[in-house]
Amino acid sequence: MNRLNGKVAVVTGAGRGIGRATAKLFAAEGAKVAVLSRTPANVDAVVADIEAGGGTALGVVCDIGDGGQIKAAIDNVVAAYGGVDILVNNAFDPSVPNSSIIDLSSEQLQRNFETGPIAYLRMMQACYPHLKASGEGRVINFGSMAGVIGLVGYGPYNMAKEAVRALTRTAAREWGADKITVNNVLPLAQTWGAAADVPPAANALARYGSPEADVAPVVLFLASRDGQFLTGSSLTADGGAIIDSAR
């Protein structure tokens, strides 16, 4: 407990799934959490959950596909809490249809990049001076094992998520002197629909991960002092999906 005591954390896509689980765990560990999501009702619900548990949270409605909203959101957080120590780039627009490479349109690719690596970069740039001032800044981005293995039929998604990995490695090298660690998490978690509608997980553990039990604790490790010597890495919280794909 209290591994993030006194820290200010920004979590994007915090209205549901992995982002929600991460925001709630961070608050339980003592962080002041900025809950970012483009859906006001989801923001309010997560903030209420955190406050009901005795935590501290600030709800910020933000569409990460809009650079102006990103700047305004971080300005809001800094005005409320005085800085930013931890940034979790989790948000991504899941509504963009995927396709094979031969059928890939520039519009599909553009939206995947706007809400993926471009949005992550903008968020990192907005938070950078505050992360540097922290003296132990943390950035945790979200990639995907789909991009690593080149999952068939997911061309635009794969390309965007692999760009996030490249951004992560580059920032880790450039920001290391500022005592900022930058890492990437590649999860495989059940964050949608009813269990009956979800196909079996293709991984070594033969199950999907839980956002609360399996993925958020990995993010916490990277955000805390326990993970202070890890940077530029991609942690595959996927139950062995990457190694299973090689069989």
Secondary structure, DSSP 8 states (H G I E B T S, - for coil): --TTTT-EEEETTTTSHHHHHHHHHHHHTT-EEEEEES-HHHHHHHHHHHHHTT-EEEEEE--TT-HHHHHHHHHHHHHHHS--SEEEE----TTS----GGG--HHHHHHHHHTTHHHHHHHHHHHHHHHHHHSS-EEEEE--HHHHHT-TT-HHHHHHHHHHHHHHHHHHHHHGGGT-EEEEE---B--SS-GGGS----STTSS-B-IIIIIHHHHHHHHSGGGTT--S-EE--STTHHHHHT-
